[in-house]
Amino acid sequence: MSDLRLLERVREWQHTPGLRARNHAGTRVTSVVKHLQLLLNSRVGTTLMDGQFGLPDLSDLKLTYPDSVQDMEKTISQTIETYEPRLTRVGVNFVFQDDRTLSLFFRIEATLITGVKNEEIILESSVDAFGKMTVRT
């Protein structure tokens, strides 16, 4: 069950007490995506346990778009590498969409640590006009 974060494992054990070990790539990826969704939608300074958890407010960076694209890529990448230990070699790249779109799109490429054979994963993320990030496989 190392695919899941601690609280996810506790919840799983409550629902299925006999199940103690599982190693499934789909479960691991789903858990990572959920955690990234939480991480990337948290703002720096809003978490008591770690004042640096999350992203800074990207709305300031969006004001200087397209000049700030590299700063956004770097900030997202560093945040993921710092707070999602199951991912290494994280690369974030801006994906240009139609100029009329009010969202910014990013491609996240990383190595998912599995303990046996590491896997390369590619995720898509978007930031809407309100600063909400969505992460998808």
C-alpha positions as CSV (number, residue, x, y, z in Angstrom):
1,M,0.0,0.0,0.0
2,S,3.0,2.3,-0.4
3,D,1.2,3.7,-3.4
4,L,-1.0,5.8,-1.1
5,R,-0.2,8.7,1.2
6,L,-0.5,7.9,5.0
7,L,-4.1,9.3,5.4
8,E,-5.2,7.5,2.3
9,R,-3.9,4.2,3.7
10,V,-5.7,4.8,7.0
11,R,-9.0,5.4,5.2
12,E,-8.4,2.3,3.0
13,W,-7.7,0.2,6.1
14,Q,-10.9,1.4,7.7
15,H,-13.0,0.3,4.7
16,T,-11.2,-3.0,4.0
17,P,-9.4,-4.1,7.3
18,G,-8.0,-7.3,5.8
19,L,-6.2,-5.5,3.0
20,R,-2.7,-4.5,4.0
21,A,-0.5,-4.6,1.0
22,R,-1.1,-3.4,-2.6
23,N,1.2,-2.3,-5.3
24,H,-0.8,-1.0,-8.3
25,A,0.5,1.7,-10.6
26,G,-3.0,3.1,-11.3
27,T,-3.6,3.6,-7.6
28,R,-0.2,5.3,-7.2
29,V,-0.8,7.7,-10.1
30,T,-4.3,8.6,-8.9
31,S,-2.9,9.3,-5.4
32,V,-0.2,11.5,-6.9
33,V,-2.7,13.4,-9.0
34,K,-4.9,14.0,-6.0
35,H,-2.0,15.3,-4.0
36,L,-0.8,17.6,-6.8
37,Q,-4.3,18.9,-7.1
38,L,-4.2,19.8,-3.3
39,L,-0.6,21.1,-3.5
40,L,-1.0,23.3,-6.5
41,N,-4.3,24.8,-5.3
42,S,-2.8,25.7,-1.9
43,R,-1.2,29.1,-1.5
44,V,2.0,29.7,0.3
45,G,1.4,30.8,3.9
46,T,-2.0,29.2,4.3
47,T,-0.8,25.9,5.9
48,L,0.1,25.9,9.6
49,M,2.5,22.9,9.3
50,D,4.6,24.4,6.6
51,G,4.3,28.0,5.6
52,Q,6.0,27.3,2.2
53,F,3.6,24.5,1.2
54,G,1.8,25.3,-2.0
55,L,2.2,27.9,-4.8
56,P,2.5,31.6,-4.6
57,D,-0.4,33.5,-6.0
58,L,0.0,33.1,-9.8
59,S,-2.3,36.0,-10.6
60,D,0.7,38.4,-10.2
61,L,2.7,36.4,-12.7
62,K,-0.3,36.2,-15.2
63,L,-0.2,40.0,-15.3
64,T,3.2,39.9,-17.0
65,Y,2.3,37.0,-19.3
66,P,4.0,35.9,-21.6
67,D,7.2,37.1,-20.0
68,S,6.5,35.2,-16.8
69,V,5.9,31.8,-18.3
70,Q,9.4,30.6,-17.4
71,D,8.9,31.8,-13.8
72,M,5.6,29.9,-13.6
73,E,7.2,26.7,-15.0
74,K,10.1,26.9,-12.5
75,T,7.9,27.7,-9.6
76,I,5.5,24.8,-10.3
77,S,8.4,22.4,-10.9
78,Q,10.2,23.3,-7.7
79,T,7.0,23.1,-5.6
80,I,6.3,19.6,-7.0
81,E,9.9,18.4,-6.4
82,T,9.8,19.7,-2.8
83,Y,6.4,18.4,-1.7
84,E,5.7,15.3,-3.8
85,P,8.4,12.8,-2.9
86,R,7.1,10.1,-5.2
87,L,8.1,12.2,-8.2
88,T,11.6,13.1,-9.3
89,R,13.1,14.8,-12.4
90,V,10.1,17.0,-12.7
91,G,9.8,19.1,-15.8
92,V,7.1,21.6,-16.4
93,N,6.5,23.1,-19.8
94,F,4.0,25.8,-20.9
95,V,1.6,24.6,-23.7
96,F,0.4,27.4,-25.8
97,Q,-3.3,27.4,-26.6
98,D,-5.6,29.8,-28.4
99,D,-5.0,33.4,-27.3
100,R,-8.8,33.7,-26.5
101,T,-8.5,31.0,-23.9
102,L,-8.6,32.4,-20.3
103,S,-6.6,29.4,-19.0
104,L,-2.9,28.6,-19.0
105,F,-1.9,25.0,-19.8
106,F,1.2,23.1,-18.6
107,R,2.6,19.7,-19.3
108,I,4.2,18.0,-16.3
109,E,6.7,15.2,-17.0
110,A,8.3,13.3,-14.2
111,T,9.7,10.0,-13.0
112,L,7.3,8.2,-10.6
113,I,9.3,6.3,-8.0
114,T,7.8,2.8,-7.6
115,G,10.4,1.0,-5.6
116,V,10.9,-1.6,-8.3
117,K,10.9,0.0,-11.7
118,N,10.5,3.7,-12.0
119,E,7.9,5.0,-14.5
120,E,7.9,8.1,-16.6
121,I,4.5,9.9,-16.3
122,I,3.0,12.8,-18.2
123,L,0.3,14.9,-16.6
124,E,-1.6,17.9,-18.0
125,S,-2.5,20.9,-15.8
126,S,-4.3,24.1,-16.4
127,V,-4.7,27.3,-14.4
128,D,-8.1,29.1,-14.9
129,A,-8.8,32.8,-14.7
130,F,-9.4,32.5,-11.0
131,G,-6.1,30.8,-10.3
132,K,-7.5,27.3,-9.7
133,M,-5.3,24.5,-11.0
134,T,-6.5,21.3,-12.5
135,V,-4.2,18.2,-12.9
136,R,-5.1,15.3,-15.2
137,T,-3.5,12.2,-16.5
